[in-house]
Amino acid sequence: MSWQLLTGISVILYSVSILFERKLLTAEQSRPIAFAIIFQLLIGSISGLIGLFSIFRIDWSVNIAPHFVLMILLYGIGNIFFFKSLKETEASKFTILFATHGFWTILGSSILLGEGLLPKQLVGAVLIFLSVVIVHAKQTKLSLVKGEVFALFSAILFGLANTNDRFLLHYFDTYSYTTISFVLPGLFLAILHPKDFAYAKQFLKKDFLPKLLLLTFLFSLSALAFFSALKIAPNSSQVASAFVTNVLLTVLLAVVFLRERKYLLQKALAAVVCFAGLMLIT
């Protein structure tokens, strides 16, 4: 299966998951960090169960410990910002802001993996940030609200994490890496926030659990497809760029299913500009 097809599958599942996740997180009882903990642990567990039908492979011949620790920190902290933002921000606006992680993947790859930025990629980077300006054009102050700042922080951390993923996937099979990359950051958050970990059991109640299991199953498949694409693609920037087609898809789905139709033309323009920019940084 080609990396393009794998990325396409990941995009569709991710876009649906984001909208579903948004609906779950708008519930008054939801706590972003507690949700992040249970969310990551369940995805890791589901990915591990799926991987039982495959062969787990981990190559310890190279010292990957620093990258391993970096993976835990980037995804652990990144998920805190991710879920806090998703709870407070419109799904369509969050998606546009979070899509800037593609730029940070390119930047991280140029520094850590020796992948330089071409002139057209620099133009793409400018367009990405222009899309952020467009989506906030209605505001009189040149500042972002808290939830949107969190989205940008999570984009930076996830962008750098994807660069790190590219390196680590040379030494892991897709299933074992997907399992580890969700379980360990989840445990890291549980240690940092024991009260939220204790609260996480609230999400396992019978009226909420079926929805949570469906969400984590979809997200697990999306993650497996994404990491598979990242493993076989020529470079990480190609996958990162192609993945952000979810910007257009999520905005469209949010308009149809969540009725987020305020500033529709503005959102559509920002999504198109962001998409064009991310295609240029391939």
PyRosetta script that sets phi, psi and omega in degrees:
from pyrosetta import init, pose_from_sequence

init()
pose = pose_from_sequence("MSWQLLTGISVILYSVSILFERKLLTAEQSRPIAFAIIFQLLIGSISGLIGLFSIFRIDWSVNIAPHFVLMILLYGIGNIFFFKSLKETEASKFTILFATHGFWTILGSSILLGEGLLPKQLVGAVLIFLSVVIVHAKQTKLSLVKGEVFALFSAILFGLANTNDRFLLHYFDTYSYTTISFVLPGLFLAILHPKDFAYAKQFLKKDFLPKLLLLTFLFSLSALAFFSALKIAPNSSQVASAFVTNVLLTVLLAVVFLRERKYLLQKALAAVVCFAGLMLIT")
pose.set_psi(1, 133.1)
pose.set_omega(1, -176.1)
pose.set_phi(2, -73.7)
pose.set_psi(2, 158.6)
pose.set_omega(2, 179.3)
pose.set_phi(3, -67.4)
pose.set_psi(3, -28.8)
pose.set_omega(3, 178.6)
pose.set_phi(4, -65.6)
pose.set_psi(4, -44.3)
pose.set_omega(4, 179.6)
pose.set_phi(5, -67.1)
pose.set_psi(5, -41.7)
pose.set_omega(5, 178.0)
pose.set_phi(6, -61.1)
pose.set_psi(6, -41.3)
pose.set_omega(6, 178.6)
pose.set_phi(7, -65.9)
pose.set_psi(7, -39.8)
pose.set_omega(7, 178.1)
pose.set_phi(8, -61.0)
pose.set_psi(8, -43.4)
pose.set_omega(8, 177.0)
pose.set_phi(9, -61.6)
pose.set_psi(9, -43.7)
pose.set_omega(9, 179.6)
pose.set_phi(10, -62.4)
pose.set_psi(10, -41.1)
pose.set_omega(10, -179.4)
pose.set_phi(11, -61.0)
pose.set_psi(11, -48.0)
pose.set_omega(11, -178.0)
pose.set_phi(12, -62.6)
pose.set_psi(12, -48.6)
pose.set_omega(12, -179.4)
pose.set_phi(13, -65.1)
pose.set_psi(13, -37.5)
pose.set_omega(13, 179.5)
pose.set_phi(14, -65.7)
pose.set_psi(14, -44.0)
pose.set_omega(14, -178.1)
pose.set_phi(15, -62.7)
pose.set_psi(15, -43.9)
pose.set_omega(15, 177.3)
pose.set_phi(16, -64.1)
pose.set_psi(16, -41.2)
pose.set_omega(16, -179.3)
pose.set_phi(17, -63.2)
pose.set_psi(17, -40.8)
pose.set_omega(17, -178.9)
pose.set_phi(18, -61.5)
pose.set_psi(18, -42.9)
pose.set_omega(18, 179.8)
pose.set_phi(19, -67.6)
pose.set_psi(19, -42.1)
pose.set_omega(19, 178.6)
pose.set_phi(20, -63.5)
pose.set_psi(20, -42.2)
pose.set_omega(20, 179.2)
pose.set_phi(21, -62.8)
pose.set_psi(21, -41.1)
pose.set_omega(21, 179.2)
pose.set_phi(22, -60.2)
pose.set_psi(22, -42.1)
pose.set_omega(22, 179.8)
pose.set_phi(23, -65.4)
pose.set_psi(23, -39.9)
pose.set_omega(23, 179.8)
pose.set_phi(24, -68.0)
pose.set_psi(24, -38.6)
pose.set_omega(24, -175.7)
pose.set_phi(25, -77.7)
pose.set_psi(25, -11.3)
pose.set_omega(25, 177.7)
pose.set_phi(26, -81.4)
pose.set_psi(26, -8.8)
pose.set_omega(26, 176.7)
pose.set_phi(27, -64.2)
pose.set_psi(27, 140.4)
pose.set_omega(27, -174.5)
pose.set_phi(28, -61.2)
pose.set_psi(28, -32.3)
pose.set_omega(28, -175.0)
pose.set_phi(29, -80.7)
pose.set_psi(29, -7.7)
pose.set_omega(29, -175.3)
pose.set_phi(30, -74.9)
pose.set_psi(30, 138.7)
pose.set_omega(30, 176.3)
pose.set_phi(31, -121.0)
pose.set_psi(31, 119.9)
pose.set_omega(31, -171.4)
pose.set_phi(32, -53.9)
pose.set_psi(32, -45.5)
pose.set_omega(32, -177.1)
pose.set_phi(33, -69.5)
pose.set_psi(33, -41.8)
pose.set_omega(33, 177.3)
pose.set_phi(34, -60.8)
pose.set_psi(34, -41.9)
pose.set_omega(34, 178.7)
pose.set_phi(35, -65.7)
pose.set_psi(35, -39.7)
pose.set_omega(35, 179.3)
pose.set_phi(36, -60.6)
pose.set_psi(36, -40.0)
pose.set_omega(36, -179.5)
pose.set_phi(37, -64.0)
pose.set_psi(37, -54.7)
pose.set_omega(37, -177.0)
pose.set_phi(38, -67.1)
pose.set_psi(38, -34.1)
pose.set_omega(38, 179.6)
pose.set_phi(39, -61.6)
pose.set_psi(39, -49.8)
pose.set_omega(39, -178.2)
pose.set_phi(40, -67.9)
pose.set_psi(40, -40.9)
pose.set_omega(40, -179.6)
pose.set_phi(41, -64.7)
pose.set_psi(41, -39.2)
pose.set_omega(41, 179.1)
pose.set_phi(42, -68.9)
pose.set_psi(42, -42.0)
pose.set_omega(42, 178.9)
pose.set_phi(43, -62.6)
pose.set_psi(43, -43.9)
pose.set_omega(43, 177.9)
pose.set_phi(44, -60.9)
pose.set_psi(44, -41.1)
pose.set_omega(44, -179.8)
pose.set_phi(45, -66.7)
pose.set_psi(45, -44.1)
pose.set_omega(45, 179.3)
pose.set_phi(46, -64.1)
pose.set_psi(46, -42.8)
pose.set_omega(46, 178.5)
pose.set_phi(47, -62.1)
pose.set_psi(47, -39.1)
pose.set_omega(47, 177.9)
pose.set_phi(48, -64.7)
pose.set_psi(48, -40.0)
pose.set_omega(48, 178.3)
pose.set_phi(49, -65.1)
pose.set_psi(49, -42.2)
pose.set_omega(49, 177.1)
pose.set_phi(50, -62.8)
pose.set_psi(50, -37.8)
pose.set_omega(50, -178.6)
pose.set_phi(51, -69.4)
pose.set_psi(51, -13.2)
pose.set_omega(51, 177.9)
pose.set_phi(52, -61.8)
pose.set_psi(52, -23.1)
pose.set_omega(52, 179.5)
pose.set_phi(53, -88.5)
pose.set_psi(53, 5.4)
pose.set_omega(53, 178.8)
pose.set_phi(54, -125.5)
pose.set_psi(54, -171.6)
pose.set_omega(54, 179.9)
pose.set_phi(55, -107.5)
pose.set_psi(55, 121.5)
pose.set_omega(55, 176.8)
pose.set_phi(56, -79.6)
pose.set_psi(56, 131.0)
pose.set_omega(56, 179.8)
pose.set_phi(57, -136.1)
pose.set_psi(57, 124.9)
pose.set_omega(57, 175.4)
pose.set_phi(58, -131.9)
pose.set_psi(58, 125.1)
pose.set_omega(58, -179.1)
pose.set_phi(59, -100.9)
pose.set_psi(59, 110.7)
pose.set_omega(59, -178.6)
pose.set_phi(60, -98.9)
pose.set_psi(60, 14.5)
pose.set_omega(60, -177.2)
pose.set_phi(61, -70.5)
pose.set_psi(61, -18.3)
pose.set_omega(61, 179.0)
pose.set_phi(62, -114.9)
pose.set_psi(62, 145.6)
pose.set_omega(62, 178.6)
pose.set_phi(63, -73.7)
pose.set_psi(63, 98.0)
pose.set_omega(63, -179.0)
pose.set_phi(64, -104.5)
pose.set_psi(64, 7.5)
pose.set_omega(64, -176.7)
pose.set_phi(65, -55.2)
pose.set_psi(65, -45.8)
pose.set_omega(65, 179.5)
pose.set_phi(66, -60.4)
pose.set_psi(66, -40.4)
pose.set_omega(66, 178.7)
pose.set_phi(67, -69.7)
pose.set_psi(67, -31.8)
pose.set_omega(67, 178.0)
pose.set_phi(68, -64.6)
pose.set_psi(68, -47.9)
pose.set_omega(68, 178.2)
pose.set_phi(69, -63.1)
pose.set_psi(69, -41.2)
pose.set_omega(69, 179.2)
pose.set_phi(70, -61.6)
pose.set_psi(70, -40.1)
pose.set_omega(70, 178.0)
pose.set_phi(71, -60.1)
pose.set_psi(71, -44.7)
pose.set_omega(71, -179.4)
pose.set_phi(72, -63.3)
pose.set_psi(72, -44.6)
pose.set_omega(72, -178.4)
pose.set_phi(73, -67.6)
pose.set_psi(73, -46.7)
pose.set_omega(73, -177.0)
pose.set_phi(74, -63.3)
pose.set_psi(74, -46.5)
pose.set_omega(74, -179.3)
pose.set_phi(75, -75.3)
pose.set_psi(75, -36.0)
pose.set_omega(75, 179.2)
pose.set_phi(76, -62.6)
pose.set_psi(76, -54.1)
pose.set_omega(76, -179.9)
pose.set_phi(77, -70.4)
pose.set_psi(77, -38.6)
pose.set_omega(77, 179.8)
pose.set_phi(78, -59.9)
pose.set_psi(78, -37.9)
pose.set_omega(78, 179.9)
pose.set_phi(79, -69.9)
pose.set_psi(79, -29.5)
pose.set_omega(79, 175.3)
pose.set_phi(80, -61.0)
pose.set_psi(80, -50.8)
pose.set_omega(80, 178.3)
pose.set_phi(81, -64.1)
pose.set_psi(81, -38.7)
pose.set_omega(81, -177.9)
pose.set_phi(82, -58.4)
pose.set_psi(82, -52.6)
pose.set_omega(82, -175.2)
pose.set_phi(83, -75.3)
pose.set_psi(83, -32.9)
pose.set_omega(83, 175.2)
pose.set_phi(84, -63.1)
pose.set_psi(84, -41.1)
pose.set_omega(84, -180.0)
pose.set_phi(85, -69.0)
pose.set_psi(85, -44.6)
pose.set_omega(85, -176.8)
pose.set_phi(86, -62.2)
pose.set_psi(86, -30.9)
pose.set_omega(86, 178.8)
pose.set_phi(87, -71.1)
pose.set_psi(87, -31.5)
pose.set_omega(87, -172.0)
pose.set_phi(88, -104.7)
pose.set_psi(88, -7.2)
pose.set_omega(88, -171.6)
pose.set_phi(89, -122.0)
pose.set_psi(89, 145.6)
pose.set_omega(89, 174.1)
pose.set_phi(90, -55.4)
pose.set_psi(90, 142.4)
pose.set_omega(90, -178.1)
pose.set_phi(91, -58.7)
pose.set_psi(91, -42.1)
pose.set_omega(91, -177.6)
pose.set_phi(92, -67.4)
pose.set_psi(92, -43.1)
pose.set_omega(92, 179.9)
pose.set_phi(93, -69.0)
pose.set_psi(93, -40.7)
pose.set_omega(93, 177.7)
pose.set_phi(94, -58.3)
pose.set_psi(94, -43.4)
pose.set_omega(94, -177.5)
pose.set_phi(95, -62.7)
pose.set_psi(95, -41.2)
pose.set_omega(95, 179.6)
pose.set_phi(96, -64.7)
pose.set_psi(96, -44.6)
pose.set_omega(96, -179.8)
pose.set_phi(97, -67.3)
pose.set_psi(97, -42.6)
pose.set_omega(97, -178.2)
pose.set_phi(98, -68.5)
pose.set_psi(98, -23.5)
pose.set_omega(98, -179.8)
pose.set_phi(99, -63.1)
pose.set_psi(99, -17.3)
pose.set_omega(99, 177.8)
pose.set_phi(100, -66.5)
pose.set_psi(100, -6.3)
pose.set_omega(100, 177.7)
pose.set_phi(101, -62.4)
pose.set_psi(101, -22.9)
pose.set_omega(101, 176.7)
pose.set_phi(102, -60.9)
pose.set_psi(102, -39.5)
pose.set_omega(102, 177.8)
pose.set_phi(103, -64.1)
pose.set_psi(103, -42.0)
pose.set_omega(103, -178.0)
pose.set_phi(104, -70.0)
pose.set_psi(104, -28.6)
pose.set_omega(104, 173.6)
pose.set_phi(105, -65.3)
pose.set_psi(105, -43.4)
pose.set_omega(105, 177.9)
pose.set_phi(106, -61.8)
pose.set_psi(106, -46.8)
pose.set_omega(106, -178.9)
pose.set_phi(107, -62.6)
pose.set_psi(107, -45.1)
pose.set_omega(107, 179.5)
pose.set_phi(108, -63.5)
pose.set_psi(108, -38.6)
pose.set_omega(108, 179.7)
pose.set_phi(109, -66.1)
pose.set_psi(109, -36.5)
pose.set_omega(109, 180.0)
pose.set_phi(110, -67.7)
pose.set_psi(110, -31.5)
pose.set_omega(110, -178.2)
pose.set_phi(111, -86.0)
pose.set_psi(111, -46.8)
pose.set_omega(111, -173.0)
pose.set_phi(112, -89.8)
pose.set_psi(112, -31.2)
pose.set_omega(112, -175.8)
pose.set_phi(113, -112.4)
pose.set_psi(113, 0.2)
pose.set_omega(113, 178.3)
pose.set_phi(114, 76.1)
pose.set_psi(114, 21.5)
pose.set_omega(114, 177.7)
pose.set_phi(115, -93.4)
pose.set_psi(115, 108.5)
pose.set_omega(115, -176.5)
pose.set_phi(116, -79.0)
pose.set_psi(116, 159.4)
pose.set_omega(116, 176.9)
pose.set_phi(117, -88.0)
pose.set_psi(117, 127.0)
pose.set_omega(117, 175.6)
pose.set_phi(118, -84.4)
pose.set_psi(118, 162.4)
pose.set_omega(118, 179.1)
pose.set_phi(119, -53.0)
pose.set_psi(119, -42.9)
pose.set_omega(119, -178.8)
pose.set_phi(120, -67.0)
pose.set_psi(120, -28.6)
pose.set_omega(120, 177.6)
pose.set_phi(121, -70.2)
pose.set_psi(121, -33.6)
pose.set_omega(121, 175.6)
pose.set_phi(122, -65.6)
pose.set_psi(122, -39.9)
pose.set_omega(122, 175.8)
pose.set_phi(123, -61.9)
pose.set_psi(123, -42.0)
pose.set_omega(123, 178.2)
pose.set_phi(124, -60.6)
pose.set_psi(124, -40.2)
pose.set_omega(124, 178.7)
pose.set_phi(125, -61.8)
pose.set_psi(125, -40.3)
pose.set_omega(125, 178.2)
pose.set_phi(126, -62.5)
pose.set_psi(126, -42.8)
pose.set_omega(126, -179.8)
pose.set_phi(127, -64.9)
pose.set_psi(127, -35.4)
pose.set_omega(127, 178.7)
pose.set_phi(128, -60.2)
pose.set_psi(128, -48.8)
pose.set_omega(128, -179.1)
pose.set_phi(129, -72.3)
pose.set_psi(129, -27.2)
pose.set_omega(129, 174.3)
pose.set_phi(130, -63.4)
pose.set_psi(130, -37.0)
pose.set_omega(130, 179.0)
pose.set_phi(131, -63.6)
pose.set_psi(131, -33.6)
pose.set_omega(131, 176.9)
pose.set_phi(132, -65.7)
pose.set_psi(132, -39.5)
pose.set_omega(132, 177.6)
pose.set_phi(133, -65.0)
pose.set_psi(133, -43.0)
pose.set_omega(133, -178.3)
pose.set_phi(134, -61.4)
pose.set_psi(134, -43.8)
pose.set_omega(134, -176.1)
pose.set_phi(135, -69.1)
pose.set_psi(135, -14.9)
pose.set_omega(135, 178.3)
pose.set_phi(136, -111.0)
pose.set_psi(136, 14.2)
pose.set_omega(136, -175.1)
pose.set_phi(137, -62.5)
pose.set_psi(137, -23.4)
pose.set_omega(137, -178.4)
pose.set_phi(138, -73.8)
pose.set_psi(138, -17.2)
pose.set_omega(138, -175.8)
pose.set_phi(139, -82.0)
pose.set_psi(139, 143.1)
pose.set_omega(139, 179.5)
pose.set_phi(140, -83.6)
pose.set_psi(140, -25.9)
pose.set_omega(140, 179.5)
pose.set_phi(141, -98.7)
pose.set_psi(141, 142.6)
pose.set_omega(141, 179.0)
pose.set_phi(142, -84.5)
pose.set_psi(142, 63.6)
pose.set_omega(142, -179.4)
pose.set_phi(143, -149.9)
pose.set_psi(143, 155.6)
pose.set_omega(143, 178.5)
pose.set_phi(144, -101.0)
pose.set_psi(144, 145.1)
pose.set_omega(144, 174.8)
pose.set_phi(145, -75.5)
pose.set_psi(145, 165.8)
pose.set_omega(145, -171.1)
pose.set_phi(146, -54.5)
pose.set_psi(146, -47.9)
pose.set_omega(146, -177.5)
pose.set_phi(147, -60.8)
pose.set_psi(147, -34.3)
pose.set_omega(147, -179.1)
pose.set_phi(148, -78.0)
pose.set_psi(148, -31.6)
pose.set_omega(148, 173.2)
pose.set_phi(149, -64.0)
pose.set_psi(149, -40.7)
pose.set_omega(149, 177.3)
pose.set_phi(150, -60.5)
pose.set_psi(150, -38.8)
pose.set_omega(150, 179.3)
pose.set_phi(151, -62.1)
pose.set_psi(151, -41.6)
pose.set_omega(151, 179.1)
pose.set_phi(152, -67.9)
pose.set_psi(152, -40.7)
pose.set_omega(152, 177.3)
pose.set_phi(153, -61.6)
pose.set_psi(153, -43.7)
pose.set_omega(153, 179.7)
pose.set_phi(154, -65.1)
pose.set_psi(154, -34.4)
pose.set_omega(154, 178.1)
pose.set_phi(155, -62.6)
pose.set_psi(155, -42.9)
pose.set_omega(155, 178.9)
pose.set_phi(156, -61.9)
pose.set_psi(156, -48.1)
pose.set_omega(156, -176.6)
pose.set_phi(157, -67.0)
pose.set_psi(157, -41.7)
pose.set_omega(157, 179.4)
pose.set_phi(158, -70.5)
pose.set_psi(158, -34.7)
pose.set_omega(158, 177.1)
pose.set_phi(159, -61.7)
pose.set_psi(159, -45.8)
pose.set_omega(159, 177.7)
pose.set_phi(160, -68.3)
pose.set_psi(160, -34.5)
pose.set_omega(160, 178.2)
pose.set_phi(161, -63.6)
pose.set_psi(161, -38.4)
pose.set_omega(161, 178.8)
pose.set_phi(162, -64.7)
pose.set_psi(162, -36.2)
pose.set_omega(162, 174.3)
pose.set_phi(163, -62.9)
pose.set_psi(163, -43.4)
pose.set_omega(163, 178.1)
pose.set_phi(164, -65.2)
pose.set_psi(164, -36.9)
pose.set_omega(164, 176.7)
pose.set_phi(165, -58.6)
pose.set_psi(165, -43.4)
pose.set_omega(165, -178.6)
pose.set_phi(166, -55.8)
pose.set_psi(166, -42.3)
pose.set_omega(166, 178.9)
pose.set_phi(167, -67.8)
pose.set_psi(167, -48.9)
pose.set_omega(167, -174.7)
pose.set_phi(168, -67.1)
pose.set_psi(168, -29.4)
pose.set_omega(168, -178.2)
pose.set_phi(169, -67.5)
pose.set_psi(169, -11.9)
pose.set_omega(169, 172.9)
pose.set_phi(170, -68.7)
pose.set_psi(170, -20.3)
pose.set_omega(170, -173.1)
pose.set_phi(171, -117.1)
pose.set_psi(171, 2.1)
pose.set_omega(171, 179.4)
pose.set_phi(172, -130.5)
pose.set_psi(172, 152.7)
pose.set_omega(172, 164.8)
pose.set_phi(173, -80.7)
pose.set_psi(173, 163.6)
pose.set_omega(173, -173.5)
pose.set_phi(174, -61.5)
pose.set_psi(174, -42.5)
pose.set_omega(174, -175.0)
pose.set_phi(175, -67.6)
pose.set_psi(175, -46.2)
pose.set_omega(175, -179.3)
pose.set_phi(176, -66.2)
pose.set_psi(176, -37.5)
pose.set_omega(176, -178.8)
pose.set_phi(177, -69.7)
pose.set_psi(177, -41.7)
pose.set_omega(177, 178.2)
pose.set_phi(178, -60.2)
pose.set_psi(178, -43.4)
pose.set_omega(178, 178.5)
pose.set_phi(179, -59.8)
pose.set_psi(179, -51.2)
pose.set_omega(179, -177.2)
pose.set_phi(180, -66.1)
pose.set_psi(180, -39.7)
pose.set_omega(180, -174.8)
pose.set_phi(181, -70.2)
pose.set_psi(181, -14.3)
pose.set_omega(181, 174.8)
pose.set_phi(182, -103.0)
pose.set_psi(182, -41.4)
pose.set_omega(182, -176.2)
pose.set_phi(183, -67.1)
pose.set_psi(183, -48.0)
pose.set_omega(183, -176.0)
pose.set_phi(184, -65.7)
pose.set_psi(184, -45.9)
pose.set_omega(184, 174.8)
pose.set_phi(185, -61.5)
pose.set_psi(185, -34.0)
pose.set_omega(185, 177.1)
pose.set_phi(186, -64.0)
pose.set_psi(186, -43.0)
pose.set_omega(186, 177.0)
pose.set_phi(187, -66.6)
pose.set_psi(187, -35.9)
pose.set_omega(187, 177.2)
pose.set_phi(188, -60.0)
pose.set_psi(188, -44.8)
pose.set_omega(188, 178.2)
pose.set_phi(189, -67.2)
pose.set_psi(189, -36.7)
pose.set_omega(189, 179.8)
pose.set_phi(190, -63.2)
pose.set_psi(190, -37.4)
pose.set_omega(190, 178.1)
pose.set_phi(191, -70.1)
pose.set_psi(191, -40.3)
pose.set_omega(191, -179.7)
pose.set_phi(192, -70.8)
pose.set_psi(192, -32.7)
pose.set_omega(192, -175.1)
pose.set_phi(193, -128.7)
pose.set_psi(193, 71.7)
pose.set_omega(193, -177.1)
pose.set_phi(194, -61.0)
pose.set_psi(194, -33.1)
pose.set_omega(194, 179.5)
pose.set_phi(195, -67.0)
pose.set_psi(195, -39.4)
pose.set_omega(195, 177.7)
pose.set_phi(196, -69.1)
pose.set_psi(196, -35.3)
pose.set_omega(196, 177.2)
pose.set_phi(197, -63.4)
pose.set_psi(197, -40.9)
pose.set_omega(197, 178.2)
pose.set_phi(198, -65.4)
pose.set_psi(198, -36.3)
pose.set_omega(198, 179.8)
pose.set_phi(199, -71.2)
pose.set_psi(199, -24.9)
pose.set_omega(199, -174.0)
pose.set_phi(200, -57.0)
pose.set_psi(200, -24.4)
pose.set_omega(200, 179.9)
pose.set_phi(201, -64.1)
pose.set_psi(201, -19.1)
pose.set_omega(201, 177.5)
pose.set_phi(202, -62.8)
pose.set_psi(202, -26.9)
pose.set_omega(202, -179.5)
pose.set_phi(203, -78.4)
pose.set_psi(203, -6.5)
pose.set_omega(203, -178.0)
pose.set_phi(204, -97.4)
pose.set_psi(204, 7.4)
pose.set_omega(204, 177.5)
pose.set_phi(205, -67.4)
pose.set_psi(205, 151.7)
pose.set_omega(205, -170.1)
pose.set_phi(206, -63.0)
pose.set_psi(206, -24.3)
pose.set_omega(206, 179.6)
pose.set_phi(207, -81.3)
pose.set_psi(207, -17.0)
pose.set_omega(207, -177.4)
pose.set_phi(208, -110.1)
pose.set_psi(208, -30.4)
pose.set_omega(208, -172.7)
pose.set_phi(209, -58.4)
pose.set_psi(209, -44.4)
pose.set_omega(209, -179.6)
pose.set_phi(210, -58.6)
pose.set_psi(210, -40.0)
pose.set_omega(210, 178.4)
pose.set_phi(211, -66.1)
pose.set_psi(211, -41.2)
pose.set_omega(211, -179.3)
pose.set_phi(212, -65.5)
pose.set_psi(212, -40.7)
pose.set_omega(212, 179.4)
pose.set_phi(213, -65.8)
pose.set_psi(213, -39.6)
pose.set_omega(213, 177.1)
pose.set_phi(214, -63.0)
pose.set_psi(214, -45.2)
pose.set_omega(214, 179.8)
pose.set_phi(215, -60.7)
pose.set_psi(215, -48.7)
pose.set_omega(215, -176.7)
pose.set_phi(216, -69.2)
pose.set_psi(216, -29.9)
pose.set_omega(216, 176.2)
pose.set_phi(217, -66.3)
pose.set_psi(217, -46.4)
pose.set_omega(217, 177.9)
pose.set_phi(218, -61.4)
pose.set_psi(218, -42.9)
pose.set_omega(218, -178.9)
pose.set_phi(219, -68.1)
pose.set_psi(219, -34.4)
pose.set_omega(219, 177.6)
pose.set_phi(220, -62.6)
pose.set_psi(220, -45.3)
pose.set_omega(220, 178.7)
pose.set_phi(221, -63.9)
pose.set_psi(221, -39.9)
pose.set_omega(221, 177.7)
pose.set_phi(222, -62.4)
pose.set_psi(222, -44.3)
pose.set_omega(222, -179.3)
pose.set_phi(223, -65.4)
pose.set_psi(223, -41.4)
pose.set_omega(223, 179.0)
pose.set_phi(224, -62.9)
pose.set_psi(224, -42.1)
pose.set_omega(224, 178.6)
pose.set_phi(225, -65.9)
pose.set_psi(225, -40.8)
pose.set_omega(225, -179.5)
pose.set_phi(226, -64.1)
pose.set_psi(226, -48.7)
pose.set_omega(226, -179.0)
pose.set_phi(227, -66.6)
pose.set_psi(227, -32.6)
pose.set_omega(227, 175.9)
pose.set_phi(228, -64.2)
pose.set_psi(228, -42.5)
pose.set_omega(228, 177.5)
pose.set_phi(229, -65.1)
pose.set_psi(229, -42.4)
pose.set_omega(229, -178.9)
pose.set_phi(230, -63.8)
pose.set_psi(230, -31.4)
pose.set_omega(230, -177.9)
pose.set_phi(231, -73.0)
pose.set_psi(231, -36.8)
pose.set_omega(231, -172.9)
pose.set_phi(232, -103.7)
pose.set_psi(232, -11.3)
pose.set_omega(232, -178.4)
pose.set_phi(233, -70.0)
pose.set_psi(233, 156.1)
pose.set_omega(233, 178.4)
pose.set_phi(234, -56.2)
pose.set_psi(234, -39.3)
pose.set_omega(234, 175.2)
pose.set_phi(235, -156.2)
pose.set_psi(235, 163.1)
pose.set_omega(235, -174.0)
pose.set_phi(236, -66.4)
pose.set_psi(236, -29.4)
pose.set_omega(236, -177.2)
pose.set_phi(237, -66.5)
pose.set_psi(237, -31.9)
pose.set_omega(237, 178.8)
pose.set_phi(238, -64.1)
pose.set_psi(238, -45.6)
pose.set_omega(238, 179.7)
pose.set_phi(239, -66.9)
pose.set_psi(239, -44.1)
pose.set_omega(239, 179.9)
pose.set_phi(240, -59.0)
pose.set_psi(240, -40.9)
pose.set_omega(240, -179.5)
pose.set_phi(241, -69.5)
pose.set_psi(241, -46.5)
pose.set_omega(241, -179.3)
pose.set_phi(242, -65.2)
pose.set_psi(242, -33.8)
pose.set_omega(242, -177.1)
pose.set_phi(243, -63.0)
pose.set_psi(243, -28.8)
pose.set_omega(243, -175.2)
pose.set_phi(244, -78.6)
pose.set_psi(244, 8.3)
pose.set_omega(244, 166.5)
pose.set_phi(245, -61.6)
pose.set_psi(245, -15.6)
pose.set_omega(245, 175.6)
pose.set_phi(246, -63.4)
pose.set_psi(246, -19.4)
pose.set_omega(246, 177.2)
pose.set_phi(247, -59.0)
pose.set_psi(247, -53.0)
pose.set_omega(247, -178.7)
pose.set_phi(248, -66.9)
pose.set_psi(248, -42.3)
pose.set_omega(248, -177.2)
pose.set_phi(249, -66.0)
pose.set_psi(249, -42.8)
pose.set_omega(249, -178.8)
pose.set_phi(250, -68.0)
pose.set_psi(250, -40.4)
pose.set_omega(250, 176.9)
pose.set_phi(251, -60.1)
pose.set_psi(251, -43.3)
pose.set_omega(251, 179.4)
pose.set_phi(252, -64.7)
pose.set_psi(252, -45.3)
pose.set_omega(252, 179.9)
pose.set_phi(253, -65.9)
pose.set_psi(253, -36.4)
pose.set_omega(253, 178.8)
pose.set_phi(254, -66.2)
pose.set_psi(254, -37.0)
pose.set_omega(254, 177.8)
pose.set_phi(255, -65.1)
pose.set_psi(255, -42.3)
pose.set_omega(255, -175.5)
pose.set_phi(256, -76.5)
pose.set_psi(256, -46.1)
pose.set_omega(256, -170.7)
pose.set_phi(257, -99.7)
pose.set_psi(257, -30.4)
pose.set_omega(257, -179.8)
pose.set_phi(258, -103.6)
pose.set_psi(258, -2.9)
pose.set_omega(258, 179.2)
pose.set_phi(259, 56.7)
pose.set_psi(259, 35.5)
pose.set_omega(259, 176.8)
pose.set_phi(260, -85.5)
pose.set_psi(260, 76.2)
pose.set_omega(260, -171.6)
pose.set_phi(261, -105.5)
pose.set_psi(261, 5.1)
pose.set_omega(261, 177.2)
pose.set_phi(262, -71.5)
pose.set_psi(262, 135.1)
pose.set_omega(262, -178.7)
pose.set_phi(263, 54.9)
pose.set_psi(263, 43.4)
pose.set_omega(263, -174.5)
pose.set_phi(264, -61.4)
pose.set_psi(264, -46.8)
pose.set_omega(264, -179.3)
pose.set_phi(265, -63.1)
pose.set_psi(265, -38.8)
pose.set_omega(265, 179.1)
pose.set_phi(266, -63.3)
pose.set_psi(266, -44.4)
pose.set_omega(266, 178.9)
pose.set_phi(267, -64.4)
pose.set_psi(267, -41.9)
pose.set_omega(267, -179.2)
pose.set_phi(268, -63.5)
pose.set_psi(268, -43.3)
pose.set_omega(268, 179.1)
pose.set_phi(269, -63.6)
pose.set_psi(269, -44.4)
pose.set_omega(269, 179.2)
pose.set_phi(270, -62.0)
pose.set_psi(270, -40.3)
pose.set_omega(270, 179.6)
pose.set_phi(271, -64.4)
pose.set_psi(271, -42.1)
pose.set_omega(271, -179.8)
pose.set_phi(272, -65.7)
pose.set_psi(272, -44.2)
pose.set_omega(272, 179.7)
pose.set_phi(273, -63.4)
pose.set_psi(273, -43.7)
pose.set_omega(273, 178.8)
pose.set_phi(274, -62.7)
pose.set_psi(274, -43.1)
pose.set_omega(274, 179.1)
pose.set_phi(275, -62.0)
pose.set_psi(275, -44.5)
pose.set_omega(275, 179.1)
pose.set_phi(276, -62.1)
pose.set_psi(276, -42.3)
pose.set_omega(276, 179.5)
pose.set_phi(277, -63.2)
pose.set_psi(277, -42.7)
pose.set_omega(277, -178.4)
pose.set_phi(278, -71.4)
pose.set_psi(278, -26.9)
pose.set_omega(278, 173.6)
pose.set_phi(279, -69.1)
pose.set_psi(279, -33.7)
pose.set_omega(279, 180.0)
pose.set_phi(280, -70.5)
pose.set_psi(280, -27.8)
pose.set_omega(280, -177.7)
pose.set_phi(281, -86.3)
pose.set_psi(281, 9.6)
pose.set_omega(281, 175.3)
pose.set_phi(282, -62.2)
pose.dump_pdb("model.pdb")
